[in-house]
Amino acid sequence: MAQKGTKYSLLEKDEDVARWLRGVRRGSPITAEVSLRRLGKLCELLSTTPKGLVKSAEKGLKKFQDSLDDMVTKLESENKSPGYILDLLKTLRSWLRYNNIQLMRKIQVSNPNATPTIENEQIPTQTELAKILRTTPSRIRVAIALMAFADLRPESIGNHDGTDGLTLKDLPEMKIQDNEVAFEKIPTMVTIRSPLSKTRIKYFTFLSQEGCSYLREYLEERMRNGEKLSPETPLIGHDRPGAAEKEFAMTRKITHFIRKYMRIAGVYKRPYVLRAYAETQLIIAESKNKISHPYLQFIAGHKGDIEARYSTNKGILPPDMIEDMRNMYKECEPYLNSTTTNPDQNDIIKQAKLESLKSIAKNIFGIDLQDILHQKEVEDKIDLTPEIELETIEDALKQFREGTTVNTSEDEDGLNKFMEGYKIPSIGMEKSDSRLVTEDELEDYLNNGWDMIQTINSKILIRKRIQ
């Protein structure tokens, strides 16, 4: 059923229109909603009603088809896209077919495969993606990560009418205990249930290390704000939960906010281009033999050999195949991440340092360093390098320390350790204070006065423990 008060909702008062739409809705609720709008537009263009379309076709099919040819000519003169015109004709044929009428003439449309509105659209670079993520609040940042890293459609995150979407249980390897989020495996699995899948077949994909970091911060932020999370809780919550009418965020709301923050970041592209980014980067990784084509098709939610096997096996793939897919996806992470593809060790340390500072400052002291960096970027009209970011953060933390009154010696001790442990005497961290180690080396370092900071690709960043 169309939303009340929409332009064409009155058309559904016609019993035949309502019955036709119910049939379309069984295949796809979104298609039914769009079909109603297209039918209404056709009636406007031809100055008639749904029943009038049927009567005109019954009265004289040749004359009716002549009017359709004239309509196409008029729309092309107005520079309407070929896809727009073809979709109108497709809906008309569906409505007439429901009324046992078959158009005999093929209505030609010029350049039917042309996509003028997006043909010059370029895929975002990793630098542009990083800029978008920096300007975006945590809720929308997770939605962007799911599209850009896990290759999800926005409709899978939250459907068109807010009745379904990803929930916490759809990430089976994510655990929440004592208000902390942990992942049993990274990259972590994201399951797309059949109602959220475009092909209506359940499948899964993976979320990268960077995406897991954003998700962890977002969920822990929600818990600190008093929200009780359960397996059925929507993965992407509402900005104002108490005022929300729908349980899940609707697709159009998700894309609206993504578009908004893309514009703030100076990236004037469609939100859906983030999915194109994921697939493009995965194709590049495929060309480097990092992932096989069947695996790429599967995690993108396309039909293919593995998808067929997954569906015929009732959603069960052998564990060794799942782990092989995970390992291959992990090899693709440098191509998906918002950082450079092949950063040197100093750049990795600087980036890890920044992310650690942001996370600790926000979780412990409620300082949103992301907002401070964005303000710096807007006011100075520059792209922030890691060096400028570190300098900006150092200044912000100094001001915070000078303007903060602590109530107990315990608070003062915690604040001093924070400032002392994360002060930035020079760009980056001294090699004697931090280093990258392998997983096999980690235990020995932890037992000898070192703390784990962050996982960076296949290495782990550690720093000397503050005494």
N, C-alpha and C positions, 0 to 999 in steps of 0.2 A: 504493500500500500504506500502511495506517495505521501510525503510529509504534509500535514495540514497547512493550508495557507500558501503552498507553493503555486506557481503560476498556472500549472496545468492539472492540479489535483482534482478540479471539478470534472475533468474528462472521465474519471473513474465512476462517476454516477451512472454512466452508460453501462448497463449490465454486460453487454458484449465486450466492451473495452476492459472492464474489470476481469472478466473471465479469460480474455486473451492474455492479460498481464499476469494472471495467476499461473498460466501455463509457462510463460517466459520466466517467471520468478523461480519456478521449480529448477530450471537450469542454472540461473544466476540472478540473485536479487539486484545486483548492480546493473545488469543488462536490462532488467525490467524497469528500473528507475530511469535509466537513460532512454529506453524505448518510449516511455510515456512523454518525456520532453521532446523527443524527435517527432512523435506523432502530433503533438500540439503545434510544433513549428511547421510541419507540413500543412496542417489545417490553416495556419496563418498565411503561409505563402500562397495557398490555392484558394483562400477565402471560403472555407467550407468547414464541415465538422467530420468526425470519424465516420459517421453514417453517410454523410454526403460524399465522402471519398468512395465508399462502396457503391452507392447509387450511381455516381458518375461513371464508374468502371462498368457497371452492369448495363447502363443505358447505351454506352457506345465506347467500346474498348479502344478503337483507333483514335477517336477524339480525345479520350482521356490520356492516352499515351502521348499524343501531340502536346497536351498541356504540360506533361512531365518534361518533355524535350525543351519546351519553352522555359520551364522553371530552371532547368540545368543551365541553359544559355544565360539567363538572368543572373544566377548565382556566380557563374564563372566571370561575368562582366564586373561583378562586385569583388572579384579576387578572393572568393571563398576557396578554401583548400579542397583539393580533390577528395581527400579522406572524409571531410565534412559532408560533401555532396553524396558520396557513395554510402555513407552511413544513413543518411535520410532515405535514400532509395531502398536500402536493405530493410529498414524498419517498415517502409510502405509495403514492400513485398510480403513481409511477415504478417502484417495486418490484413492484407487482401487474401493471402493464402488461408488465414483463419476463416475468412468469409467465402472460401471456395472459389476464389478468383485468381487466375494465373496470368501475369503479364506475358504477352507473346513477343514483344519487341525488346531487344537489348538496348537500354538507354546508355549511350556512350558518354564517358566523362574524360576530358582531356588530361593527359599525364596522370593516370590513376595511381601510380606508385610514388608520386612526388610528395614530399613532406616539407613544404616551404617554411613552416614556422620553426622547424628544428634542424633543417639541413645544414646550417652553419654553426650549430651548437657544438662547442668543444667540451670534451671530457675534462673535469677539474684535474689539475696537477696535484701531486702530494703536498706541495706548498700551499695551494689554495685550500685543500681539505684541512690542513693544519690551521689555517687562518679561520675557517668556518668553525672548527671545533673550539678554538680559543674564544670566540665571541658568543658561544651558545651556552645557555644554562644547562645544568646537569640532566634534566628530564629530556630535553630535545637532543642533547649530545648523545644520549644512549640510542635514541631513534636513528640518528645519523649514523652511528657506529653499526647498528644492525643492518642498515642499507649498504653502507660503504665497505664494511668488513665481512659481514655474513651474507651479503648479496640477497637480502630480503626485499620483497615488495612491500610498500607501505600498507597495503590491504591485509598483509599477514600480521602486522604489528597491532592493528586495530581495524575492524571491518567498517563498512560504509555506514552502518546505522548504530554503531557502538554497542552491539549485543554480544560481540565475541572479539577475541584478540589473544595475543601471547600472554600466558600466565607464568608464574614462577615455576610451576611443575613442568613447564615445557623446556626447562633447562635442567635435565635430570642429574647433571654432575655438579650442580650448584647447591651448596648447603648453607643454611642460616642457623646459627646457634649463638646465644648470648649477645644478640644484636650485632653480630659480626658475620660477614659474608665470606665464604671460602669456596674455591673450586677444586674438586677432586682431580680434574684434568684440565690442562690448558694447552691448546685451544679447546674450548668447551663446547659440547654439543647443544644445538638449539633445534628442538623438534617442531615441525610445522604440521599441525593436525589437518586432516582432510578438509574441514570446513574453511580453513584459512589458506588452503593451497589453491592456486589458480587451476591446476589440473584436477583438483578434487581428490588427489592421492597424497597420502601422508608421506613426508620425507624429512630429512634432517640436514642441517648445515653446521658450520662451526663459527664461533666468535673468537677473534684473535686475543692475544695478550693485552693489547692496547684497549680493545673493546671491553674485555673483562674488567680492566681497571676502572673504566668509566662506569660500568654497571655496578661494581662494588661500591664505589663512592656514592652513587645515586641511591641505591637501596639502603645503605647505612644512614644516609642523610634523612631518608623517609622515616626510618626507625627512630632516629634522634628527635624527629618532630612529633613522635607519639603514635605513628601508624603501626598497627599490628599486622604483620605479614603472614600469610598462609599460602599453601600450595595453589589455592584458587585465586590469589591476588593478581590483578593485572600487572604485567611487567612494567608498562608505561602508565603511571597514574595520572590523575588530573592535577592541574596547577592549583585549583581550589576544590578539594575533594568534597567538601560539604555542599557546594553549590552545583555539583555536577548532576545532570539528569540521567546520564548513561553510565553504565558500569565501566565501559572501556572507552578509550579515546577513539573518536571516529577518524577514518582515513583522511577526510578533508581537513580536519583540525590538525592532524599530524603534519600533513604536507603544508598547511598554512603557516605553521610556526617554523618549519624547516626553511620555507621560502623566506620568511621574515628575517631570520638570522643569517641566511645566505646573503640577503641584500645588505644587512648591516656590515657583513664582512666584505662587501664590495664584489660579490660573486652573483652576477645576474643570469642565473640559469634555473632550469626547472628542478624541483626537488628530486624528480625521478632520475636525474642525471647521476645521482649518487650510486644508484644500482648499476648504471652504465659504467661508472668508474670501477666498481667491483669486478664486473665481468671483463672489462678491458684489461685491468691489471692481472686478472687470472689468466687471460689469454696470453698476455706477455710472459707470465710465469710458465705457461704451457709450452711456449716457444723455447724456453730455456730448460725444458724437460723437468720442471719442478712438480708438475701435476699432469695426470693423464686426462685425455679429453672426456672419457666416460665419467670420471670423478667430477670434473668441472661441470658437466651437464647436470649431474645429480644434485650437487650442492646449490646449483642455481635454480633448482626446481623445474628443469626442463625434462621432457620425455626422452628416454634413452634406454640403453640396454640394462643399466643398473636399476633405473627406476622401475622397469618392467619386472626385474627379479625381486626388487623390494616389495612391490605390490602383490606379486604372485606368492611370495613367501610370507604374506600377511604381516609385513612390516618388520621382518627379522632378517638381518644380514649377519653373516659370520663375524664374530668378534675380531678375527685377524684382518678382515677386510675393512671394518670400521677403523681399526687402529692404523691401517695402511693409508686410509683416506685422511685421517687426522694428521699423520706424519707428513703427507704430501701437502696438506693445507698449511701446516706449519712452515714448510719450505717456501710457501708463497707469501708469508707475512711481510717480509721486507718490501714486497711489491705493493702490498695493501696499506701498510702503515702510513700515517701522516708525516712521519719523519723521512729523511732521505733514504734511498734504497740501500746504499752501502756506506753508512757513516763510519768514520774512524773511531778509535777508542775514546779519544778526548771528547768528541761530539756526543757519544753515547753517555759518557759520564755526566756531561753538562745537562743533557736532556733528562736523565734519571734524577739528577739533583733537583732540577726544576719541578719535576712531577712529585718528588718526595716532599719538597717544601710546600707545594700547593696542597697536597693531601693532609699533611700534618697540621699546617696552619688552619685549614678549614675544619678538620675533625676535632682538634683540641681547643683552638681559641676562637673559632667562628670567623676567621678572616678569609674573605674570598679574594685570593690573589689573582684569580682569573679576571675579576672585575677591574682590579687595579691595573693589570696589564692592558686590558681593552681600553681603559680610560687614557692610558699613556699613548696607545697607538692612535686613538682618535684625536687627542689634543695635539700631539706632535706630528700627526699625519705621516707616519713612517711605518714600515714593516719591522717588527721587533726581531732582532737576532737573539740567539741564546745569551750572548754577552750583555745586550741591553736589558733583556729580561732579568738576568741575575742581578744586575745593578739596580734595576727598579724594585725588585723584591727586597734587596738588602736595605734600601732606603725606607721602604714601607714597614719592614719589621723593626727597624730602628725607631721610627716614629711611633709604632705601636707600643714598643717597650717603654719609651719615654712617657707616653700618655696613659699607660695602664697602671691601675692601683690594684695590688694583690692583697687578699684578705688574710692569708695564712702563710706561714713559713714554707708549708708544703707546696702551695701554689707558686711562691716565689722561687723555690728550688726548681720546680718543674719548668718555669718560664726561663730561668737562667740556663738550665741545661739545654733547653730548646734553642735559645739564642746562641749559646756557646758552641753547641754541637753543630749548628747549621749556619754559623756566621760565614761570610764570604770574604775572606781577606784578599782574594784575587780570583780571576775568572777560572771557573772549574774548581776541582778539588785536588789537593796535593796527592801525588801518587802514593806517598807513604801512608795517607789516611784512607785511601780507597783503592779498590782494584776489582777486576772482573775475574771470576773463577768458574770452574766447571762444577756440575752437580756432585761429581765424585770428590772434589776438593772441599766442598762446603762444610762438611761435618768437622773436619780438623780445624778449620778457621773459627767456627762457632765455639769450639771448645777452647780456643786460645785468644779470647777477648775481641772477637769481631762480631758485628751484627749484619744480618741480611737486610738490604735496602729494597732491591727490586730485581725482577727477572728481566733481562734484556736479550731477546731472541733466545739463543741456546746457552747464554752465559748468565751468571748471577752477580749483581753488583753488591759488594760488601764494604763496610767501613769500620774503622777501629772504634771499639766501644769506648764511650766517654767514662772516665774514671771518677 
